Structure formats: structure tokens, C-alpha cells
Amino acid sequence: MMLKISSFSFGIIITSIILYSANSHFISSIYAQDTQYSNNNTNENNNSSLLNELKNIKNILESKVTKLATALQIASSLPEILEPPDISLIDPKVNGIPEDADIEKRKIGKILLEQFNEFFSFVFLLNNGDVYFDEPFERQLNRTATNLSFRDYYQVVNQTKETYLSDAIISITTGRNLAVIATPVINKDNNMTGILLGALNFNNYDKFLQSLNLQNNTRLVLIDKTGVKIGDSYENETSISKESFEKKQFSNLTSVKLALEGKSGSIVEKFEGKESQITFLTYDLFQNKRILLFIQGCDRDINNSNLCIDNDNNKELHLFNENVLSRLGSFF
């Protein structure tokens, strides 16, 4: 049965999603895998402790993306969005429909952008990949590509008719490194009439990871399956830059290759010319993968370069303290 709600009700529902997410940090993905990989050079107790804390971080990140995808899915079922797009309104001079055309559809995009600062933009695509409209409208005016059928998110959603979280991409319009959540618009006859896109702002991931109380000589990064960085705990690093996209300094790591096999654990390997212990955790999310890497330098103890984890008299390690954990949701 097709869901029918007004744009006003949509605003109320979106607010409910925000409030629910603020109190539900640990939504687990039904696709999450717990297969573990261990290396003889690591301490099993510390490895387990680190993995457990990475899983907590993963659950938070996962729940935030689920919140955003849910908002897009609700939007896709609104009467205003289900109303067939009027292709005759498209004006090549403005790279889509005019700002004052199909106002009710645009209003839905505005509501999403107002409620979720994780979204950088909202786009309605036609079935052939043509851009129907962008919000904010200024992005539409600056657009240099008006057909996005070459993008992975278009191709996957067009084929599967299900919500998809893209790999990192470089926006042709802004030059930013970003990712996209894409969800199909399915009418009452079960036909796809368009695709809604929400572009994700990677600044939120940087702020989140940089808020963690990490020890010295450690780093936590979130990457996609191609090795492109999405978030970084280093304050002097930014994940939205084109340079960050092009570096792909994680793609050749053994830990990343193991993660792509569905394994998790810790190994010692070279990273940026230095021996490091890397604890890795992969998770599936909306037809794609994300990988968390916790990197600890091994050069602090010259006599034992493989001893990357400070046992601290066998006390458990903590990536962040309870006070930090209690306020993590404020960045999403």
C-alpha cells in the first residue's frame, strides 16, 4: 500500500527521525559481519578491546547513515514527489527546471537540507539520469554535468531499485570529495519514476573522528572500498578535498584487502613508510562497504618495533572516554 502524507507531515516525521537517532546510537546493520582475522604479532586481549570499540564507532556511523537514508525513503513516497515530473519544464539555460517550477517537489528538498546538515545537496534525477532539479538552486546553476547516468549510484539504483550508498566521488560541480545516498521513486504501479539523491558532507565525519579522545601516535580513518578517505581523526587533514580523493594512500594496505574479504583484526605493516599496527573493521551498508582503520605507529619503542599497543599493565585500551561518547551525536 502506497504511503500518502503531506509535506507538513513530512516535516514532523523528519523531526521524529532526528529525535529517535539522538537516543539510538547503536543500530546494528543486518549485513554486519563478525569474521575476525588475527596476527601472531598482536596482543589478543588488546586486539579484542580495540575491535569492540571500533564496533561501537561503526554502530554510531551506521545509525547516522540509516537515519539519512530513511529520510530520503520517506521523501520518495510523498505525493509531491510521486507526481510525475514535467519534463517540458526543463530549461537547458538553468540546467534543469526553473527555481519557481514544481515548487512542491523543491519544498521537500529544502526541508531535508534544513533538517539534516549532513546533506550537502538534494537532487531529483529522471529515469534516464537527467537532472530534473537541484537544491539549493545555486548548485543547479553551477552544474556542468546535467546527466549523471555515468555515476555508480545511478547505475546501481537503476538496476536494483533499492537504496544505495555510493563510494567517494569528486563532484563535477564543486570539486569536493563526497558520497551520495540514492533512493528510487516508485509509483503505485511499482514503476520507477525517478531517483532522489542526498550528497553527504564529509566535514561531519572529520569532526566526529576528531572529537574522539585518541592517544598520541594514533589515527582513526573511515574509507570506502576503493581506499578513498571519508573521515580522518587528524585535525590537519580534510576529507572533502580533491587531493584527499586522489591520494588513495590506503588502497594497497594488506589490512584493507583483508577487510574487503569480510575479515576484521589487527596486523603490523608499513603505512606511509613507517611500520604501524593497523586494526581494521569492515561493514556493509546499503549495498556498499565502509572500512574503519585504527593506525598506531610502531616507532616509539626501538627495541621492539612490533609492540604497537601499550599494554599498560594489561588494562583495557579506550579510543574515547564516556564523556566524548555521550556527545558524539551532535556532529550528525
N, C-alpha and C positions, 0 to 999 in steps of 0.2 A: 504494500500500500504506500503510495507516494506521500511524503511528508509535506504539509502545507502550513506555512507560518509566515507572518508578516515581517517586514524589515524591522519594525518596532520590537516584535517578539524576538527577533534575531539578536538585537542588542542586549536584551535581557538574558538570553541563553548564553551569549558570549561572556557576559559578566559572570554568570554561574560557572562557566568553564574556568575562568581565571581564579575564582574563589576556591573551587574544588582543587585545582592544581596547586595552589598555595599550601594546601593542607595534605597533599598526597604526593610526596617526593619519590616514593619508591614503587611506582607502577612497573611491573616486570613485563618484558616482551615475551609473547608466547613462542617467539622464534629463538630466544636466547639459548646459547649452548654453553655447557659447563665442562667440556672436554679440556683436560689440563695437560700441559707439557712441562716437564721439569728437566733441569740440567744438573749434572753432578757437582758443578762448581757453585751451586747456590745453597743457601740455608733453607730447608723445607719449611720450618716454622715461620720465618720471616716472609718467605715466598707466599705462604697461605695468608698471612696477615695483610700483605700488600694487595693480593688479589681480592680479598674481601673488601678492602677499602676502595679499590678500583671499581668493584661491582656496585658499591654504594653510589659512586660518582656516575657510573654508567646509568644506573636507575634514574638518577635525577635528570641527566641529559635526555634520556629516553622519554621520560614523562613529559618534558617540555615540548619535544617534537610531536608527541602524541596529542598534546593539547592543541598545538597549531594545526595539525592535520585534521583533528576533529572539527575545529572551527571552519576550515575550508570545506569539509564534507557537509557540514550543516548548511553553509552558504550555497553549495552546489544544488541543494534540494529546495531552495526558496522559489516561490512562484516568479519573482522578478528575474531570477537567473534562468529558470526553466523556460521562460518566454523566449521563443526562437529569436536569435539575433537578426537584426535587419541589415543585411549585407549592403543594401543600397545606401546606407548612411556612411559607409567608409569613404573617407576623403584622403587620397594619397598625400595631399599637402600637409595633413596633420598626422600622417602615419597610422590612421585608424579612424574611428568616429569622432566627430567634434566634441568639445568639452560639455556642451549643453544637450547632447543627444543621448538617448537611452539612459536618462538620469537615474532611474530606479536601480539599474544594474550598477552604475557607478557609485551609488549611495552605499551599496553593500561593501564595495571595495574600500570606501572611505571609513566605514565603521570598523572593518578589520584592521586597517592601518592605525586608527586612533586607539584601538584597544590593545594591540599587540606591537610593541616596539621592536620585536624580533623580526617582523616583516619589513623589508626594505621597500617592497613594491607589491602591487596586486595586478594581475594581468588576466584578461579573458581571451583565450585563443579559440579560433574557429576550428572545425574538424580537420581542415587542410593545413593547419599550423599558422595561418594568417593571424596577425594581432588585430583583435576587434577593438580593445581599448586598454590603456594603462592607467593606473592610479599610483602616484599623483600624475596629473595630466602633463606636467613639465617633462617627465620621463618619456612620455609618448612623443612629444615634440622633438626631443633629442635623439629619438631612436634611429639607428642606422640600418637595422635589420627588421623588416616587417613580416617575415615568415620564419618561424622557429622550428620547422619540421626536422631540421638537422640536429636538434638537441636530443640528448638521451631521454630526458623526461617526457618529451612529446612522443617519442617512438615507443617507450615502454607503456605509457598510459594508453596510447592509441591501440596497442596490441592486447594489453591485459584488461583494460577498462577498470583498473584499480589504482588507488593512491600510490604514489612513488616519491621517494626522497632521492634527489639527484646526487651525483658526485659533485665535487667542487668544479666550478666553471668560471671563466672570465667573461663578465658582462660586456657585450659589444657596445652597449650604450654608455656605461660608466667606467669601464676598465677595472672594475672591482672584482676581487675573488669572492664568490658567493655560491650558495646552493639553493635549490628550488624544491619546494613541495608542490606536486602537481596532482590534481584530482579530477576525475571526469565528471561532466554534467550529463546525467542520464535521465531521459524523459519517461513519461508514464508507459510508453511503448517499448521501454528498455533499449532505446537508441541513444547513442552518444551525440550530443548537440554542441559540445564544446569542452574546453579544459580550463580549469581555474589554476592559476599559478600564484604562489606566495614566495617571493625571493627572501632568503634568510640573511640577516646581517651578522657577519662573523665577529663583529666587535663584542657582541654579547657573550660569545664563547671565550674570547680573550679575558674579558672582565671576570667571568665566572672562574676560570682556571687561575687567574692571577689573585683571586681573593682567597685561595687556599693557603694555609699556613705551612708551606713546604720548607723542608730543611735546606741548608746551603748545599751547593753542588748537586742539586736535583732539578728535574724539569718534567713537566707533565704536558703532553700534547695529545690532541684529538686529530686524527687524519681520516681521509676516505680510503677506499680500497685501492686507489691508484697511487697513494702515498702523498697526496696533497694535504697540507696543513689546514685545519678548520679552526683550531683554537690552540693557544700556547700560554703556558704559565709565566714565560719570560716577559717582563714588563717592557723590555726594549725591542720586543718583536710584535709585529702586527700581522694578522692573518688575512686581512682584506686586500692586501697589496698584490699587484700583478707579479712582483718579484717573489712573493711567498708562493704563489701558484707555480711559477716556473722552476723554483729550486728543487722541489720534489726530493729533498735530501733523505727521506725516509723509505722510499720505494724499494731500495736494494737491500734493506736490512733483513737479516735472517729472521729476526723476531716478527717482522711484518709478514714475511712469507709463511711462517708458521701460523700466525693469526688468521691469514686468509684460508688456511686449511681447517679453521674452526678450533684451533688449539689456544690455550692460554697458559702462562707460566713466566719463567724468567730465564734468560741466558746472558752470557758475557760475550760481547762482540764490539768491534770498532764502530764508533759513531763520530763523524767529523774529525777523524784522525786520532781519537782518544779511545782507550779501552773503557767500556761502560757496561754496567749491568742494566738490562732493559727488561722490565716487567710489562707484559703485553696482555691485552684483553680485547677480544672482538665481539661484536654483537650485530644481529640482523635487525633492520628497521625499515619497514615499508619498501620491501623488495630491493634493499641495498644493504651495505655493510658500513660500519664505523669501527675504528680501532683506537683504543687508548694505549699510550706508551708512557710508562714512568721510567725516566732515564736517570741513572745515578753514576757519576764519574768514579772511576777506579783509581785515580792518580793520587789520592790523599794518603794512601799507605804504600810507600815504595816497596817495602819488604814483602807485601802480599797484595799484588795488583788485582787479584781476583776477589778480594774481600771488599765488595762494594757496599755491603749492608753492615752498619754498625750494630752489633748485637746488643750493646748497652745492657750487659748482664742479663741477656735473654728476655728483656722487656719487649713488649709488642711495639712495632712502629706505628705511627699515626701520620697520615698525609695531612690531616687537618684536625683542628680541635672542635669540641662540641659547639662553642660559640660561633665559629665560622659556619658549621653545618646548619645551624638554626637560621642563618640569614642568606643562604645560598639562593633561595628562590627570588630574591629581589632583583637579580640580574636578568630575569626572564619574564 
